[in-house]
Amino acid sequence: MRRRVAELSPEALELVAATFRVLGEPVRLRILQMLQDGERSVTGLADDLGTTQPNVSKHLRVLQEAGLVVRRQVKNSVFHALADETVMELCDVVCNRLKDRLLAQAGALGRVRRRR
């Protein structure tokens, strides 16, 4: 049986949509993936992403404003971590659904090719 999502006010739906917009950027999703293993410095994230520190800082600021990431400063270094692991559960649901859909499409394509 399918679980029904609670009805939300228009204001609450706007907040949900804003969160999905934040998650709609591939670089931000990569940052979240990297933070699954624990907190990371901006420098380390930038190196692993192959981009600049200002670019990573910009994305981290958006993630922090959305409540998805927290920051901790130690002297001159800033470390970021996931604020809530459930964001990764959401990503898992989406990824698994996408994988199932792609496998179904690949199976259908294979059946079409075999008929030719």
C-alpha positions in Angstrom: 0.0 0.0 0.0 1.3 3.4 -0.9 1.9 5.9 1.9 0.0 9.1 1.5 1.9 12.3 1.9 0.5 14.8 4.3 -1.3 17.7 2.7 0.7 20.9 3.0 -0.2 24.5 2.9 0.9 26.5 -0.2 3.6 28.1 2.0 5.0 24.7 3.1 4.9 23.5 -0.5 7.0 26.5 -1.5 9.6 25.5 1.1 9.6 21.9 -0.3 10.0 23.2 -3.8 12.9 25.5 -2.7 14.7 22.4 -1.2 14.2 20.5 -4.4 15.7 23.5 -6.4 18.7 23.4 -4.1 19.1 19.6 -4.9 18.7 20.3 -8.6 22.3 21.2 -9.0 24.7 18.3 -9.8 27.7 19.9 -8.0 25.6 20.2 -4.8 24.7 16.6 -5.1 28.3 15.6 -5.5 29.2 17.7 -2.4 26.5 15.9 -0.4 27.8 12.6 -1.5 31.3 13.5 -0.4 30.0 14.6 3.0 28.4 11.2 3.6 31.8 10.0 4.9 32.1 12.8 7.4 33.0 16.5 7.5 35.3 18.0 4.9 37.2 21.2 4.4 36.4 23.5 1.5 39.9 23.0 0.2 39.5 19.2 0.2 36.1 19.4 -1.5 37.4 21.8 -4.2 40.4 19.5 -4.9 38.2 16.4 -5.2 35.6 18.2 -7.3 38.3 19.8 -9.6 36.9 23.3 -9.1 37.7 26.4 -7.2 37.3 27.1 -3.5 35.0 30.1 -4.2 32.7 27.9 -6.3 32.5 25.2 -3.6 31.9 27.9 -1.0 29.1 29.3 -3.0 27.4 25.9 -3.3 28.0 25.1 0.4 26.4 28.4 1.4 23.3 27.5 -0.6 23.2 24.0 1.1 23.7 25.6 4.5 20.9 28.1 3.9 18.6 25.2 3.0 19.5 23.5 6.3 21.2 20.6 4.5 24.8 21.3 5.6 26.4 22.6 8.8 29.7 24.3 9.2 32.4 24.4 11.9 35.4 26.7 12.0 38.7 25.7 13.5 41.2 28.6 13.4 41.5 29.4 9.7 39.8 26.2 8.4 36.1 25.7 7.8 34.7 22.2 7.8 31.3 21.2 6.5 29.1 18.2 7.3 25.6 16.9 6.5 23.1 18.5 8.8 20.6 15.7 8.4 21.3 12.2 6.9 17.7 11.9 5.6 18.7 14.0 2.6 20.8 11.1 1.5 17.8 8.7 2.0 15.9 10.9 -0.4 18.8 10.7 -2.9 18.8 6.9 -2.5 15.0 6.7 -3.3 15.5 8.9 -6.4 18.6 7.0 -7.6 16.9 3.6 -7.1 13.8 4.7 -8.9 16.0 6.0 -11.8 18.0 2.7 -11.9 14.8 0.7 -12.1 13.5 2.8 -14.9 16.7 2.6 -16.9 16.9 -1.2 -16.4 13.3 -1.5 -17.6 14.1 0.7 -20.7 17.3 -1.3 -21.4 15.3 -4.5 -21.2 12.7 -3.1 -23.6 15.4 -2.0 -26.0 17.0 -5.5 -25.9 13.6 -7.1 -26.7 13.2 -4.7 -29.7 16.7 -5.5 -31.0 16.2 -9.2 -30.7 13.0 -9.0 -32.8 14.9 -7.3 -35.7 
